[in-house]
Amino acid sequence: MEPPAPQPVPAAPPAPTAIPRLPLPALFLRFLRFGFLAWGGPVAQIAMLRQELVDQERWITSDRFNRALAVYQVLPGPEATELACYFGMLSRGRVGSVLAGLGFILPGFLMMFLLSWVYVEYGFKYAAFAAIFAGIQPAVAALVFRAVHRIGEHALPNAPMLGIAAGSAIATVLGVNFLITLLWAGLTCIIVRTRIHWAAATLAFISAAAAAFWLYTTNAAPPPIASGPLIAEHAGAATISQSFVTGLRGGLLTFGGAYTAIPFIQRDAVTVGGWLTNAQFLDGLALSGILPAPLVIFSTFVGYLAAGPWGALAMTLGMFLPAFSFTLIGHDLIERATHNKSLHALLDGIAAGVVGLIAITALGLLKVAITTPHAAAIFTLALGALYLFKGKLLIPLVIATAGLAGYILGL
């Protein structure tokens, strides 16, 4: 008799989830720590929250996280801040949501506030500052690339989802509006899962035709990136109320990433208001890219130069108010959306589309950050360290080492 064939070992069931009810001070300090470690922009920030609260501590399942992220992606506001508010709401309700969101953005706000004061009072005219920033930029690019991989591992489990992400990336390169791209991603996932092949073929044809039309009729270009020494040239002054309204308008128009808010704030602060010069506005963008904070923290810089310390506070409040409000007011609707099985395919498709969007963002950052062989070496070593090592202090150590390398090498 032949021996019985070995039976496959069943996969271990996923660990159960449990949302801890943290004391309010502990909740605030937990997200304050996240804020201090929030280097690398929204992609790295989202990956950090996922790694600790979903993968390691199992507050919620990975699928639930992906769908919550997809919902927040189609709402205005910085997604990482909204997710911090979301987890705070899960733990301790609305008070917890406010404390978690405040803890998350406070380090970046304080750093940008201090840098804005230094910028206005002294200017960053010393070569050492430029060298340190030039060393940090490749490390930040490495953080973003590592985060794209980490998020993609969860959101792209098979070939169709990988294809959706690739299509989203192509649409982004062609300049297609991100809302159209994400709607296409969600509908494509629905069609694939329901196996309506004729509908999939039709949608692919329409998508290709729309992309071609958009390519030849749109001259969209990404916003310019500041370079060179950062010199303060104070241009004008706004009122506190003007600063708040400008920030609120930017916060309500921050769809699909902070860059969508840039033209509106630039219009108010530079073109119409004359509160800043265009060079100053670009300097603020450059600073926000190297801080542990959402990119929209550049609103603190714009508000400070436009109306002083109170202007910085007012514009920052306006910018982040929508991110807090959607969770505080609409949390139940967001939860129903993430638990509605009929919406799962749509949200999973959107989550895959988001990976494509952020992958293109990472490539754009890489193009800006790596301009010399030394910068390429810093990027490679930083990326290797992020893959090889783990630890709660790994990110700040990588950033600090990169800045020191930039200073020593005189980038």
Buried (B, 14 or more C-beta within 10 A) or exposed (E): EEEEEEEEEEEEEEEEEEBBEBEBEEBBBBBBBBBBBBBBBBBBBBBBBBBBBBBEBBBBBBBBBBBBBBBBBBBBBBBBBBBBBBBBBBBBEBEBBBBBBBBBBBBBBBBBBEBBBBBBEEBBEEEEBBBBBBBBBBBBBBBBBBBBBBBBEBBBEEEBBBBBBBBBBBBBBBBBBBEBBBBBBBBBBBBBBEEEEEBBEEBBEEBEEBBEEBEEEEEEEEEEBBEEEBEBEEBBBBBBEBBBBBBBBBBBBBBBBBBBBBEBBBEBBBEEBEBBBBBBBBBBBBBBBBBBBBBBBBBBBBBBBBBBEBBBBBBBBBBBBBBBBBBBEBBEEBBEBBEEEEBBBBBBBBBBBBBBBBBBBBBBBBEBBBBEEBBBBBBEBBBEBBEEEEEEEBBEEBBBBBBBBBBEBEB
